[in-house]
Amino acid sequence: MKLSVFAVLLADRSLDEACKYLADSGVQAVEIGCGGFPGKAHCNPEELLRDESKIAQFKHTIEKHGLEIAALSTHGNAVHPDPAVAKQFHDDFVNTVLLAEKLGVKRVITFSGCPGGSPEDKTPNWVTCPWPDDFSEILKYQWDEVLIPYWKKTAAWAAEHGIEKIAFEMHPGFCVYNPETLMKLRNAVGPIIGANFDPSHLFWQGIDPVYAIRYLGDAIYFFHAKDTKIDELNSKTHGVLDTKHYGDEIHRSWIFRSVGYGHDYQVWKDMMSALRMVGYDDAISIEHEDSLMTPNEGLQKAIAFLKDVMMFEDKGAMWWA
């Protein structure tokens, strides 16, 4: 395994400064935000693609600090019902793929997206129950008429440009939000589709990440290290579907935490072991969204925690067997 960081949390620093900081912290790889919701602070693919020398400089900046690119990320909603919004996210994805092709990167991280409930809608409609029947009809429209056709076409194009893995972060609010919906889209589109496994979004849904890892198996294409703390007082009173602002920590049913502040060492050790058992021995990329800590403190605590639970050496031979 290799320790990586989703560098968008260091958007206040230049790419060179961010890479030096990460290398000095013992990080081995970096995940670069290239558009969509994470922004383009360290990498604007559209600009780089206009100048080969800038691509070379970008690559050199990362490599001179002993880092490698774990993935390019462009988390967006390319099936947004507003055509103008959808085009912006789609263009970001396209440019990220084209840049990945130039860099020799085979993996891109994104969201599945969420369409509206009908062709007339202007905002996404995330369905959480099958009844009244309107909701089941919405799901049928979203999957059969929008989501599957879009990703069949887009994934085929991405494959033509060298992408081998499109990793969807399973995120509530989008059509792919759990292991079952991930596999539904993968089965419809093909094995180029896989999971960006972020346990923080699974914890609050009541999903055991080890069970999910065993279920997804070789469909896991990336891993985000982020934790969630469930507030039992609030969750057992109000449930886990919580629309209060993330900054209202004391009243929320759950909040995102730095790794280890939501679940203990054993939970994370079990996840790392399960990943290795299903064949994922790749980047573990820290994503910091802990509102109770500064990015620096949260990241440093996550790095120290993961150094204890990750397995960095190959398994080796079972000398005792």
MIRO-453113 format. One record per atom (N, C-alpha, C): residue in three letters; x negated, y negated, z negated. Coordinates in steps of 0.2 Angstrom, whole numbers, plus 5000, padded with zeros to 4 digits. Example, Ala and Ser with C-alpha at 12.3 -4.5 7.8 and 13.67 -1.06 7.14 Angstrom:
2
Ala493450284961
Ala493850224961
Ala493450164961
Ser493650114965
Ser493250054964
Ser493650004961
END
This chain:
321
Met499650065000
Met500050005000
Met499649945000
Lys499849885003
Lys499549825003
Lys499949774999
Leu499649724995
Leu500049674992
Leu500049614997
Ser500649594998
Ser500849535002
Ser501249484999
Val501249425002
Val501649374999
Val502049335005
Phe502649325004
Phe503049285009
Phe502849215007
Ala502449185012
Ala502049125011
Ala502549065010
Val503149065012
Val503549005012
Val503648975005
Leu503449005000
Leu503548974993
Leu502948924992
Leu502448924997
Leu501848884997
Leu501948835002
Ala502548815004
Ala502648765010
Ala502348695008
Asp502148685002
Asp501848615001
Asp501148615002
Arg500848675004
Arg500148675006
Arg500048695013
Ser499448675016
Ser499348695023
Ser499248765023
Leu499248795029
Leu499148865030
Leu498448885027
Asp497948845028
Asp497348865026
Asp497248865018
Glu497548815015
Glu497548815008
Glu497948865005
Ala498548885008
Ala498948945006
Ala498649005006
Cys498249015012
Cys497849085013
Cys497349085008
Lys496949035007
Lys496449035002
Lys496649054995
Tyr497249014993
Tyr497549034986
Tyr497749104986
Leu498049134991
Leu498249204991
Leu497649244990
Ala497149234994
Ala496549274994
Ala496249274988
Asp496149214985
Asp495849214978
Asp496249244973
Ser496949254974
Ser497349284969
Ser497349364970
Gly496949394975
Gly496949464976
Gly497449494980
Val497749444985
Val498249464989
Val497949494996
Gln498249544999
Gln497849575005
Gln498249555012
Ala498849535011
Ala499249515018
Ala499649465016
Val499949435022
Val500349375021
Val500949385026
Glu501549365024
Glu502149365028
Glu502349295030
Ile502349275036
Ile502449215038
Ile503149195040
Gly503349135038
Gly504049115040
Gly503949075046
Cys504449095051
Cys504349065058
Cys504949035060
Gly505449025056
Gly506048985058
Gly506649015054
Gly507248995056
Gly507849015052
Gly507848985045
Phe508149015041
Phe508248985034
Phe507548965030
Pro507049015031
Pro506448995028
Pro506048945030
Gly506248915036
Gly505848855039
Gly505248875043
Lys504848825045
Lys504248835049
Lys503648795046
Ala503548795040
Ala503048755037
Ala502348775039
His502248835039
His501548865041
His501548885048
Cys502048885052
Cys502048915058
Cys502648895062
Asn502548855068
Asn503148835072
Asn502948875079
Pro503248935080
Pro503148965086
Pro503248935092
Glu503748885093
Glu503848855099
Glu503148805101
Glu502848775096
Glu502248735097
Glu501648785098
Leu501648835095
Leu501048875096
Leu501048905103
Leu501648925105
Leu501748965112
Leu501548915117
Arg501548855116
Arg501348805122
Arg500548795122
Asp500148825117
Asp499448815117
Asp499148875115
Glu498748915119
Glu498448975117
Glu497948965112
Ser497548905112
Ser497048885107
Ser497348875100
Lys497948855100
Lys498248845093
Lys498448915090
Ile498648965095
Ile498749035092
Ile498149065090
Ala497549055093
Ala496949075091
Ala496749045084
Gln496848985084
Gln496648945077
Gln497048975072
Phe497748985073
Phe498249005068
Phe497949075066
Lys497849125070
Lys497549185068
Lys496949185065
His496449145067
His495849135063
His495849115056
Thr496349065055
Thr496449035048
Thr496649095044
Ile497049135046
Ile497249195041
Ile496649245040
Glu496349265046
Glu495849315046
Glu495249295042
Lys495049225042
Lys494449205039
Lys494449215031
His495149215029
His495149225021
His495249305020
Gly495149345025
Gly495249415023
Gly495949445023
Leu496349405026
Leu497049425025
Leu497249455032
Glu497849495032
Glu498149515038
Glu498849495038
Ile499149485044
Ile499849475045
Ile500349535044
Ala500649535038
Ala501149585037
Ala501749585041
Ala502049525043
Ala502649525047
Ala502749455048
Leu503149435053
Leu503349375055
Leu504149375053
Ser504349325050
Ser505049325047
Ser505449265050
Thr506049275052
Thr506449225054
Thr507149235052
His507349235046
His507949245043
His508449195046
Gly508949225050
Gly509449175052
Gly510149215054
Asn510549175057
Asn511249205058
Asn511349195066
Ala511049235070
Ala511149225077
Ala511849245080
Val512249275076
Val512949285078
Val513449235075
His513149185072
His513649135069
His514149115074
Pro514749095072
Pro515349085077
Pro515249015080
Asp514848975077
Asp514748905080
Asp514248915085
Pro514348905092
Pro513848925097
Pro513148885096
Ala513248825094
Ala512648785093
Ala512248805087
Val512548825082
Val512148855076
Val511848925078
Ala512248965082
Ala511949035084
Ala511349025088
Lys511448975093
Lys510848965098
Lys510248945094
Gln510248905089
Gln509648885085
Gln509348945082
Phe509748985079
Phe509449045076
Phe509249095081
His509549105086
His509349145092
His508749125095
Asp508649065096
Asp508049035099
Asp507449045094
Asp507549035088
Asp507049055083
Asp506849125083
Phe507249165084
Phe507149235084
Phe506749255090
Val506949225096
Val506649235102
Val505849215102
Asn505749155099
Asn505149125099
Asn504649165094
Thr504949185089
Thr504549225084
Thr504349295087
Val504749325091
Val504649385095
Val504049375100
Leu504149315104
Leu503549295109
Leu502949285105
Leu502949255099
Leu502349235096
Leu502049305093
Ala502449345090
Ala502249415088
Ala501849455094
Glu502149445100
Glu501849485105
Glu501149455106
Lys501049385106
Lys500349365107
Lys499949385101
Leu500149385095
Leu499749405090
Leu499649475089
Gly500049515092
Gly499949595091
Gly500349615085
Val500849575083
Val501249595077
Val501849635080
Lys501949695077
Lys502449735079
Lys503149735075
Arg503149695070
Arg503649695065
Arg503949625064
Val504649615064
Val504949555063
Val505549565058
Ile505549515053
Ile506049515048
Ile506649465049
Thr507249485048
Thr507749445049
Thr508449465046
Phe508949435047
Phe509649455045
Phe510049485050
Ser510549525049
Ser510949545054
Ser511449495057
Gly511549445052
Gly512049395054
Gly512749415052
Cys513149365052
Cys513849375051
Cys514349325055
Pro514749355060
Pro515149315064
Pro515749285060
Gly516149255064
Gly516849235061
Gly517249285061
Gly517849275059
Gly518449325058
Gly518749335065
Ser518649295070
Ser518949295076
Ser518649245081
Pro518749255087
Pro518349205092
Pro518549135091
Glu519049115087
Glu519249045086
Glu518849015080
Asp518549055076
Asp518249035070
Asp517648995071
Lys517548945066
Lys516948905066
Lys516448925061
Thr516648965056
Thr516148975050
Thr516149055050
Pro515649085047
Pro515649155046
Pro516149175041
Asn516349245041
Asn516849275037
Asn516549335035
Trp516349345028
Trp516049405026
Trp516649445022
Val516749495024
Val517349535022
Val517049585016
Thr517449585010
Thr517249625005
Thr517749675003
Cys518349685006
Cys518849735005
Cys519249745011
Pro519549805012
Pro519949825018
Pro520649805019
Trp520949775013
Trp521649765013
Trp521749695010
Pro522249655013
Pro522649665018
Pro522349685025
Asp522749715029
Asp522449745035
Asp522049695039
Asp522249625038
Asp521849575042
Asp521049585041
Phe520849605035
Phe520149615034
Phe519849675038
Ser520249725038
Ser519949785042
Ser519949765050
Glu520449725052
Glu520449705059
Glu519849655060
Ile519649615055
Ile519049565056
Ile518449605057
Leu518349665052
Leu517749705053
Leu517749735060
Lys518249755062
Lys518249795069
Lys518049745074
Tyr518249685074
Tyr518049625079
Tyr517349615078
Gln517149605072
Gln516449585070
Gln515949635073
Trp516049695071
Trp515549745073
Trp515649765080
Asp516249785083
Asp516249805090
Asp516249755095
Glu516449695094
Glu516449645099
Glu515849595099
Val515549585093
Val514949535092
Val514349575090
Leu514349605084
Leu513649625081
Leu513349675085
Ile513649725086
Ile513349785090
Ile513149765097
Pro513549735101
Pro513349705108
Pro512749665107
Tyr512749615103
Tyr512249565102
Tyr511549605101
Trp511549645096
Trp510949675094
Trp510649725099
Lys511149765102
Lys510949805107
Lys510549765113
Lys510749715115
Lys510449675120
Lys509849645117
Thr509849615111
Thr509249575109
Thr508749625107
Ala508849685104
Ala508349735102
Ala508049755108
Ala508349775113
Ala508049795119
Ala507549745122
Trp507749685122
Trp507349635124
Trp506749625120
Ala506749635113
Ala506249625109
Ala505749685110
Ala506049745111
Ala505549805113
Ala505149795119
Glu505449755124
Glu505049745130
Glu504449695129
His504549665123
His503949615121
His503549645115
Gly503549705114
Gly503049735110
Gly503349745103
Ile503949725101
Ile504149735094
Ile504449805093
Glu504149845088
Glu504349905087
Glu504849915081
Lys504849865077
Lys505249865071
Lys505549795070
Ile506249795070
Ile506649735067
Ile506949755061
Ala506749725056
Ala506949745049
Ala507449695046
Phe508049715045
Phe508549675042
Phe508549675035
Glu508549615032
Glu508649615025
Glu509349625023
Met509449675019
Met510149695017
Met510449645012
His510749595014
His510949535010
His511649515011
Pro512049525005
Pro512749505005
Pro512849435008
Gly513449435011
Gly513549375015
Gly513449385023
Phe513149445024
Phe513049465031
Phe513249535032
Cys513349555038
Cys513749615040
Cys513249675037
Val512649665038
Val512149725035
Val511949695028
Tyr512249725023
Tyr512149705016
Tyr511949765011
Asn512049825013
Asn511849885009
Asn511649935014
Pro511349995011
Pro511050045015
Pro511550075020
Glu512250085018
Glu512750105023
Glu512850065029
Thr512850005028
Thr512949955034
Thr512349955038
Leu511749955035
Leu511149955038
Leu511050015043
Met511250075040
Met511250135045
Met511750135050
Lys512350105049
Lys512850095054
Lys512650055060
Leu512250005058
Leu512049965064
Leu511450005067
Arg510950035063
Arg510450075066
Arg510650125071
Asn511250165069
Asn511450215073
Asn511750195079
Ala512050135079
Ala512350105085
Ala511850075090
Val511350045087
Val510850015091
Val510250055093
Gly509950095088
Gly509350135089
Gly508850125084
Pro508350165084
Pro507850165079
Pro507350105078
Ile507450055083
Ile507049995082
Ile507349955076
Ile507949965074
Ile508249935068
Ile508049975062
Gly507849935057
Gly507749965050
Gly507849915045
Ala507649935039
Ala507849895033
Ala507249855031
Asn507349795029
Asn506849755025
Asn507149765018
Phe506849815014
Phe507149835008
Phe506949785002
Asp507449745000
Asp507449694995
Asp507849714989
Pro507549744984
Pro507949774978
Pro508349724975
Ser508149654975
Ser508549604971
Ser509249604973
His509449614980
His510049604982
His510449674981
Leu510149724980
Leu510449784978
Leu510649794971
Phe510149764967
Phe510349774959
Phe510949744957
Trp511149684960
Trp511749654957
Trp512349684961
Gln512349724966
Gln512849764969
Gln512949824965
Gly512549844960
Gly512649904957
Gly512349964960
Ile511849954965
Ile511550004969
Ile510850014965
Asp510750084964
Asp510050104962
Asp509550104967
Pro509050064967
Pro508550064973
Pro508250124974
Val508150164969
Val507750234971
Val508250274975
Tyr508850274973
Tyr509350314977
Tyr509350284984
Ala509350224985
Ala509450184991
Ala508850204996
Ile508250204992
Ile507650224996
Ile507650294999
Arg507850334994
Arg507950414997
Arg508450415002
Tyr508950375002
Tyr509450385007
Tyr509250355014
Leu508850295014
Leu508650265020
Leu508050295023
Gly507550325019
Gly506950365021
Gly506550325026
Asp506450355032
Asp506050325037
Asp506350265040
Ala506950245038
Ala507250185041
Ala507050125037
Ile506550125032
Ile506350075028
Ile505750045032
Tyr505749985034
Tyr505249955039
Tyr504849895035
Phe505049875029
Phe504749825026
Phe505049825019
Phe504649785014
Phe504849785007
Phe504749715004
His505249685002
His505249624998
His505249634990
Ala504749614987
Ala504649624980
Ala504949564976
Lys505649574974
Lys505949524971
Lys506449554966
Asp506549524960
Asp506949554955
Asp507549514954
Thr508049544950
Thr508649514948
Thr508849534941
Lys509049484937
Lys509249504930
Lys510049494930
Ile510349554928
Ile511049554927
Ile511249524920
Asp511649474919
Asp511849444913
Asp512449484911
Glu512449534906
Glu512949574904
Glu513549534901
Leu513449484898
Leu513949444895
Leu514449414900
Asn514149384905
Asn514449364911
Asn514749414916
Ser514349464917
Ser514549514923
Ser515149554920
Lys515049574914
Lys515549614911
Lys516249574909
Thr516149514910
Thr516749474909
Thr517049454915
His516649434920
His516949404926
His516749444933
Gly516349494932
Gly516149534938
Gly515549504941
Val515349544946
Val514649524950
Val514749474956
Leu515349474958
Leu515449424964
Leu515449354961
Asp514849324962
Asp514749254958
Asp514649204963
Thr515049154964
Thr514849094968
Thr514649034965
Lys514449034959
Lys514148974955
Lys513448964958
His513248904957
His512648884960
His512048924957
Tyr511548934960
Tyr510948974957
Tyr510648944951
Gly510748874951
Gly510448834946
Gly510848834939
Asp511448864940
Asp511848874934
Asp511748934930
Glu511048944928
Glu510849014926
Glu511249044920
Ile511449004916
Ile511649024909
Ile512449054910
His512749024916
His513449044917
His513549104922
Arg512949114926
Arg513049164931
Arg513049234929
Ser513349274933
Ser513349354931
Ser512649384933
Trp512249354937
Trp511549374938
Trp511149314941
Ile510449324941
Ile510049274944
Ile509449314946
Phe509149284952
Phe508449304954
Phe507949294949
Arg507449344948
Arg506949334944
Arg506249364947
Ser505749334944
Ser505049364947
Ser505049434945
Val504649474948
Val504549544947
Val504449564940
Gly504749604937
Gly504649624930
Gly505149584925
Tyr505449534927
Tyr505849494923
Tyr506549514923
Gly506749564928
Gly507449584928
Gly507449664926
His506949694928
His506849764927
His506149784925
Asp506049834921
Asp505349844918
Asp504949884922
Tyr504349904920
Tyr503849934923
Tyr504050004926
Gln504450044922
Gln504650104925
Gln505150104931
Val505550054931
Val505950044937
Val505550034943
Trp505049994942
Trp504649974948
Trp504150024950
Lys503950064945
Lys503550124946
Lys503950174950
Asp504550184948
Asp504950234952
Asp505050214959
Met505150144960
Met505250124967
Met504650134971
Met504050124968
Met503450124972
Met503350204974
Ser503450244969
Ser503350314970
Ser503850344975
Ala504550324975
Ala505050344980
Ala504850314987
Leu504550254987
Leu504350234994
Leu503850274997
Arg503350294993
Arg502750344995
Arg503050404997
Met503550434994
Met503850504995
Met504250505002
Val504550445004
Val504850445010
Val504450415016
Gly503750405014
Gly503350395020
Gly503150315021
Tyr503450275016
Tyr503250205017
Tyr502650185012
Asp502150175016
Asp501450165012
Asp501150095015
Asp501550045015
Asp501449985019
Asp501449925014
Ala501649865017
Ala501649805013
Ala502149795008
Ile501949775002
Ile502449754997
Ile502349684997
Ser502949644999
Ser502849575000
Ser503249534995
Ile502949494991
Ile503249454985
Ile503649404988
Glu504249394986
Glu504749344988
Glu504949304981
His504749244980
His504849214974
His505449164975
Glu505949184971
Glu506549144970
Glu506849134963
Asp506349134958
Asp506449134951
Asp506549054949
Ser507149034947
Ser507348964946
Ser507048944939
Leu506848994935
Leu506648984928
Leu505848974928
Met505548984933
Met504748974934
Met504548934940
Thr504048904939
Thr503748864945
Thr503548924950
Pro503448904956
Pro503148954961
Pro502548984959
Asn502048944956
Asn501448964955
Asn501449014949
Glu501849004944
Glu501849044938
Glu502249114940
Gly502749104943
Gly503149164945
Gly502749204950
Leu502349174955
Leu501949214959
Leu501449254956
Gln501049214951
Gln500549244948
Gln500749304943
Lys501349294940
Lys501549354936
Lys501749414940
Ala502049394946
Ala502249454950
Ala501649484953
Ile501149454955
Ile500549484957
Ile500249524952
Ala500149504946
Ala499849544941
Ala500249604939
Phe500949594939
Phe501349654938
Phe501349704943
Leu501349684950
Leu501349734955
Leu500649764956
Lys500049734954
Lys499449764954
Lys499449824949
Asp499849824944
Asp499949884939
Asp500349934942
Val500849924946
Val501349974948
Val501250004955
Met500949964960
Met500749984966
Met500250034967
Met500250074972
Met499650124973
Met499350104979
Phe498650084978
Phe498250054984
Phe497850104987
Glu497650164984
Glu497250214987
Glu497750264991
Asp497450304996
Asp497750354999
Asp497850414994
Lys498450454995
Lys498550504990
Lys497950554989
Gly497650574994
Gly497050624994
Gly497350694993
Ala496850734992
Ala497050804992
Ala497250824985
Met497750874985
Met497950904978
Met497450954976
Trp496850934973
Trp496350974971
Trp496551034966
Trp497151024963
Trp497351074958
Trp497751124961
Ala498051114967
Ala498551154970
Ala498251214974
END
